Amino acid sequence: MNKRIEEARAIIGNIKKVKLGFFPTPLQRLDRLSERLGVEIYLKRDDLTGISQFGGNKIRKLEYLMAHALQVGADTIFTYGASQSNHAMQTVTACRRLGLHPVLYLTDLIGSDQENPYGNLLLDRIMGAEIHLEPSDGVDMMVAEERIREKVKMRMDTLKAEGRTCYEIPMGGANAIGSLGFSEAYVELAEDLQRIGKKAQYLYHATGTGGTLAGLVAGKKLLQSETLIRSIGVGIGGEGYEQRVVHHANGALALLNRPERVLQEDLAVIGGYYGEGYEVPSREGSRALRLLAEMEGIFLDPVYTAKAFSGMLDHIRKGVIEKGSTVVFWHTGGATALFAERKILGEIFR
Ligand SMILES: Cc1ncc(COP(=O)(O)O)c(C=O)c1O
């Protein structure tokens, strides 16, 4: 494995990136929870990636996406998401760090108060991002993104006429370039595990737009690793989801000039822990969020990581994860949602 890790590092090292985050992020053993559940659980702390105090998984993707943006001479970055998008907020931090102008088209699923914003929308405002908040009218995120295309095009044309060069990052940074960040992350995890002399049987994480998953499976191919990746679906799925993930993963491998290919059967996207909808908390998610906070002093977020963690806990309870196994849960960030509109957090104390 040692040699493969070194080779994978070298292969990924050939691709240009800008240094934005604090890496490697810690791999932290959850001592008390592991003892209680009879499974050794490690948390990969990508909530601590930086750039700001409020990190998350998108910083890894942005290191590659922003390098590409700079390479093509961009000075203005467009991106998309919900009003409380973690991806959008992290993109703004990256723009500010690099001196670029951030333009956000955000879909308002929860009726945000623009005069009195909370959570990520507040942070976006503090950083002075150009924010276009669009009503959702009850459609899902993918449909909403399609509907704003015309407005985006008009705004881009105006900016171009002013001499600006615009670069678009898709929702969640989910494309082949962004996924490279998580192929590198997979190699980083292999290095972490090697350092502490552990093998992980399972890796759990929340999958949304699918860029994180695409990068992880591509990284796993690169290393020929045997860890089972289980991806808990937390929304933004829809038709053709797995095909899109495979497409991004293979796009990342192609950028790395590698012959390996990811197939749909390499993915294990698990439903059943999403609850009633995106930005709608689930009871099991709220319990998982409280459990980790009470036992380890670490916060999950209600939209992504708490739902995914509840899936992992359920698998432990049901024996889908055997006692004595070693499991890594990838903490992808998002805790700013704790301070967003209260309906995102829901009845946390019940
Ligand atoms: C906190 C958090 N966890 C997980 C995800 C899912 O990552 P991805 O969109 O790459 O599937 C996201 C973003 O969508 C997120 O903000």
The ligand as an SDF file (V2000), in Angstrom:
LIG
                    3D

 16 16  0  0  0  0  0  0  0  0999 V2000
  -21.9240   19.8480    4.9890 C   0  0  0  0  0  0  0  0  0  0  0  0
  -22.0190   19.1340    3.7000 C   0  0  0  0  0  0  0  0  0  0  0  0
  -21.8690   17.8110    3.6970 N   0  0  0  0  0  0  0  0  0  0  0  0
  -21.9580   17.0940    2.5620 C   0  0  0  0  0  0  0  0  0  0  0  0
  -22.2110   17.6970    1.3510 C   0  0  0  0  0  0  0  0  0  0  0  0
  -22.3150   16.8400    0.1480 C   0  0  0  0  0  0  0  0  0  0  0  0
  -21.2100   16.9650   -0.6830 O   0  0  0  0  0  0  0  0  0  0  0  0
  -21.3770   16.7880   -2.2410 P   0  0  0  0  0  0  0  0  0  0  0  0
  -22.2500   17.9130   -2.7090 O   0  0  0  0  0  0  0  0  0  0  0  0
  -20.0200   16.8530   -2.7830 O   0  0  0  0  0  0  0  0  0  0  0  0
  -22.0580   15.4790   -2.4850 O   0  0  0  0  0  0  0  0  0  0  0  0
  -22.3720   19.0950    1.3020 C   0  0  0  0  0  0  0  0  0  0  0  0
  -22.6690   19.8290    0.0670 C   0  0  0  0  0  0  0  0  0  0  0  0
  -23.4990   19.5320   -0.7360 O   0  0  0  0  0  0  0  0  0  0  0  0
  -22.2760   19.8280    2.5010 C   0  0  0  0  0  0  0  0  0  0  0  0
  -22.4190   21.1610    2.5250 O   0  0  0  0  0  0  0  0  0  0  0  0
  1  2  1  0
  2  3  1  0
  2 15  2  0
  3  4  2  0
  4  5  1  0
  5  6  1  0
  5 12  2  0
  6  7  1  0
  7  8  1  0
  8  9  2  0
  8 10  1  0
  8 11  1  0
 12 13  1  0
 12 15  1  0
 13 14  2  0
 15 16  1  0
M  END
$$$$
